[in-house]
C-alpha cells in the first residue's frame, strides 16, 4: 500500500537530529516516487514558515527554500488536494461536536485514496480507523 506522509515524517526527513536508526532505515528503503503528500501537510508547513518569519527569519527562509526547492518538486503530481470528496469524508470522521482537525483532513485524504499514513503519531489517527505506519518503530496500526 502506498504511503501518505504526515507532516512530522516529511519534516523529520530534513532534520538528522530527529532521525534514529529505524527512521534512517525507513528513509533508505523508502521510494519517494510511491509516496504522496496532502495539501493539508503543505498548509501546515507553510503555516510553520509564516510563524517562523516573526521569530527566526533566517530559519523561515531555509524552510521556504526546502519547501519550494525540494518538497514541492519531489512530490510534483503527488500532492493530493482537499477536494469535495475528501471534505465529505472528513466531515464523517469528526465526532462528538469536535471541529475538523488537520489530522481528520489528512486521514480523510488517505481513506479517499486508499493510502496508509506514515506518521510518528499513530494515536492521533486511531479515532479515524485509517491504516498507519510509524517509520520510527516500523510499526503498523491495527486498522485495515
C-alpha positions as CSV (number, residue, x, y, z in Angstrom):
1,X,0.0,0.0,0.0
2,X,1.4,3.4,-0.9
3,X,2.0,6.0,1.8
4,X,0.6,9.4,2.6
5,X,3.4,11.1,4.6
6,X,2.3,13.0,7.7
7,X,3.8,16.4,8.4
8,X,6.1,15.0,11.1
9,X,7.6,12.5,8.7
10,X,8.4,14.9,5.9
11,X,9.8,17.4,8.4
12,X,12.0,14.8,10.1
13,X,13.4,13.8,6.7
14,X,15.2,17.2,6.6
15,X,16.4,17.1,10.2
16,X,19.0,14.5,11.1
17,X,18.7,15.2,14.8
18,X,15.1,13.8,14.6
19,X,16.2,10.6,13.0
20,X,17.0,7.4,14.9
21,X,18.3,4.3,13.2
22,X,14.9,2.9,12.5
23,X,13.8,6.2,10.7
24,X,17.1,6.3,8.8
25,X,16.5,2.7,7.7
26,X,13.0,3.8,6.6
27,X,14.5,6.6,4.5
28,X,17.0,4.3,2.9
29,X,14.3,1.8,1.9
30,X,11.7,4.3,1.1
31,X,10.8,5.1,-2.6
32,X,9.6,8.7,-2.7
33,X,8.0,8.0,-6.1
34,X,5.4,5.9,-4.4
35,X,4.5,8.4,-1.7
36,X,2.1,11.2,-1.5
37,X,1.5,14.4,0.5
38,X,-1.8,16.0,1.4
39,X,-2.4,19.7,0.6
40,X,-3.1,19.9,4.3
41,X,0.6,18.9,5.0
42,X,1.7,21.7,2.7
43,X,-0.6,24.1,4.6
44,X,0.9,23.0,7.9
45,X,4.5,23.5,6.6
46,X,3.6,26.9,5.1
47,X,2.0,27.9,8.5
48,X,5.2,27.0,10.3
49,X,7.2,29.1,7.8
50,X,5.0,32.1,8.4
51,X,5.2,31.7,12.1
52,X,9.0,31.5,12.0
53,X,9.2,34.7,9.9
54,X,8.3,36.5,13.1
55,X,10.6,34.5,15.4
56,X,13.6,33.5,13.2
57,X,13.5,35.0,9.7
58,X,16.7,33.1,8.6
59,X,15.2,29.7,9.6
60,X,12.0,30.6,7.9
61,X,14.0,31.4,4.7
62,X,15.7,28.0,5.0
63,X,12.3,26.3,5.4
64,X,10.9,28.2,2.4
65,X,13.8,27.1,0.2
66,X,13.3,23.5,1.4
67,X,9.6,23.6,0.6
68,X,10.0,25.3,-2.8
69,X,13.2,23.7,-3.9
70,X,12.9,20.1,-2.5
71,X,9.4,19.2,-1.2
72,X,7.2,20.6,-4.0
73,X,9.4,19.4,-6.9
74,X,9.9,15.9,-5.3
75,X,6.2,15.4,-4.9
76,X,5.0,17.1,-8.1
77,X,1.9,15.4,-9.2
78,X,1.6,13.6,-5.9
79,X,0.2,16.3,-3.6
80,X,-3.4,15.3,-3.1
81,X,-6.0,18.1,-2.9
82,X,-8.5,18.7,-0.2
83,X,-11.4,18.4,-2.6
84,X,-15.1,17.8,-2.3
85,X,-14.8,14.0,-1.8
86,X,-12.1,14.4,0.8
87,X,-14.1,17.2,2.6
88,X,-17.2,15.0,2.7
89,X,-15.2,12.1,4.1
90,X,-13.5,14.4,6.7
91,X,-17.0,15.5,7.8
92,X,-17.9,11.9,8.6
93,X,-14.8,11.5,10.7
94,X,-15.5,14.3,13.1
95,X,-17.1,13.1,16.3
96,X,-19.0,14.5,19.3
97,X,-19.2,18.0,18.1
98,X,-15.5,18.4,17.5
99,X,-14.4,20.7,14.7
100,X,-12.5,19.1,11.8
101,X,-8.8,19.0,12.5
102,X,-5.8,18.8,10.2
103,X,-5.4,15.1,11.3
104,X,-9.0,14.4,10.3
105,X,-8.4,16.0,6.9
106,X,-5.2,14.0,6.4
107,X,-7.0,10.8,7.5
108,X,-9.8,11.5,5.0
109,X,-7.3,12.1,2.2
110,X,-5.7,8.7,3.0
111,X,-9.1,6.9,3.1
112,X,-10.3,8.5,-0.1
113,X,-7.2,7.5,-2.0
114,X,-6.6,4.1,-0.4
115,X,-3.3,5.1,1.3
116,X,-1.6,4.3,4.6
117,X,-0.4,7.2,6.6
118,X,3.2,7.3,7.7
119,X,3.3,9.2,11.0
120,X,5.1,9.3,14.3
121,X,1.7,9.9,16.0
122,X,-0.4,6.8,15.2
123,X,-2.6,7.7,18.3
124,X,-3.7,10.9,16.6
125,X,-5.2,8.9,13.7
126,X,-6.6,6.0,15.7
127,X,-10.1,7.5,16.1
128,X,-10.4,7.7,12.3
129,X,-9.8,4.0,11.6
130,X,-7.2,4.6,9.0
131,X,-4.2,2.4,8.3
132,X,-1.0,3.9,9.7
133,X,2.7,3.1,9.9
134,X,5.3,4.5,12.3
135,X,8.6,4.8,10.5
136,X,10.5,5.3,13.8
137,X,9.2,1.9,15.0
138,X,8.4,0.1,11.7
139,X,5.1,-0.4,13.4
140,X,1.7,-0.6,11.7
141,X,-1.7,0.2,13.2
142,X,-4.4,-2.4,13.6
143,X,-6.6,-0.5,11.1
144,X,-7.1,-2.1,7.7
